[in-house]
Amino acid sequence: MRIRVPRLLLALLAAIPVPAASQQGFTPRKLLAVVVTGSARFKPEAIVAASGLTIGMTAGEDEFRRAAERLGDSGAFNDVTYGYSYTDAGAKLTLDVKDATGFVPARFEDFVGFTDEELRARITERLPLFDGQLPASGKLAAQVSDVLQGMLLERKLPGHVEYDRMVREDGGAVQAILYSIEGVSILIRQATVSGGGPDEMPRLQAVANRLKGRDYRRSALEFVVEKQFLPVFHERGYLKATVDTLPPKLVAPPAESAEDATRTTFVDIEFTVHPGGRYRLKGVEWAGNKSVSTENLNALLRARNGEIANTVQLAADLDHARQLYGSLGYIRAAIDPEGQFDESSGTVKYTVKVSEDEQYKMGELDIRDVDRAQEQRLRDLWKLRTGDVYNAGYLQAFLVEAVKTLPRNLDWTTTHHVTANVRDKTVDVEIHFTAQALK
């Protein structure tokens, strides 16, 4: 007999009938074997363990159905089909599964006192389908939260575990599942940096000092490394520099700590820097540019061949190139540098790939929240007419001048929305002018 249990329905969807006599003759009996097919992601023994079945147990149709539903509920599989055969000696179960797609990493935000290896090992011990990543939907994420909560209780640590599915800013797919401890304050007592050179250390330590007294959050520290530490090296030619954030060290609270010390934890943080080699610029080449000449693009670059490679400066120069394309209507132009490193000479050469896409024209202008006379003055001030090449930088310049034409006895704020119409390659602009209060 074979029965399919789809992940979303989580109920008996279809059954291949067997003779009535056979159905009537099957009663729960010893489970002799479980055969798993169809998964490229999980080992058969992990799937069997996650099903809740064990060899030698007494099992029947109800146990098989619940096992299949348990696998479907996890979110790890898009489809689960089971079948069984039996003799007087016992039953044999076959599980055929179809792996889900879209697994994302599990991230542990503030589990101080636990290493990532310890967390992953304990979770996998309890949840065999956990391999460091989780399905974007399903119950497995909540089950991981339960395991983490149990670990806190074992060590008599305060707080409760919560988790959040992190999505992209544009509301797209889930990127990660973030676990954190709520109901307890974890503060950074001090942060230190090691491994940097004398030219870099003052700036690095100044950044680290600003972390004192802040909540410990791994994602916040990653942001500091990416946006504040690494640029110090990237502008000095250390283009492959890395920064390790060591596991936080639990420390005794300072004398001025909160009265409720049981709800406050203090940690020390250490960053270790690995600068790597230093590179000089060998050259910058452009590829794919048609509407803007290479000469004009090169004029935006401040670096010269043979100088220390400064990718912070290069990134700013490429932003100017994007603005130039935007002023010419190429609002979807992509400009991406790709470095070719020569370790023997300590140089790097960049190929900047330009994808111009299509040119956009000015569409409709919608001005709101002002009277008709004011609206007309603002429309007269707006120089881009329908059908003109759209200039992505014009709006900000317009807003500065527009506010000057409005009644000066009021405080004005502006909000705007720009819509690119992909089908007809036009851009509609909507601007709201809001009077806040009398001056």
PyMOL commands that set and color helices and strands:
alter all, ss='L'
color gray80, all
select helices_A, chain A and resi 20-25+44-51+61-74+116-126+140-154+201-209+218-234+261-263+294-298+311-327+372-381+394-404
alter helices_A, ss='H'
color red, helices_A
select strands_A, chain A and resi 2-6+14-15+29-37+58-59+77-87+90-99+103-108+133-135+160-167+174-182+185-194+242-245+249-251+264-274+280-287+334-342+347-355+361-368+410-421+426-438
alter strands_A, ss='S'
color yellow, strands_A
deselect
rebuild
show_as cartoon
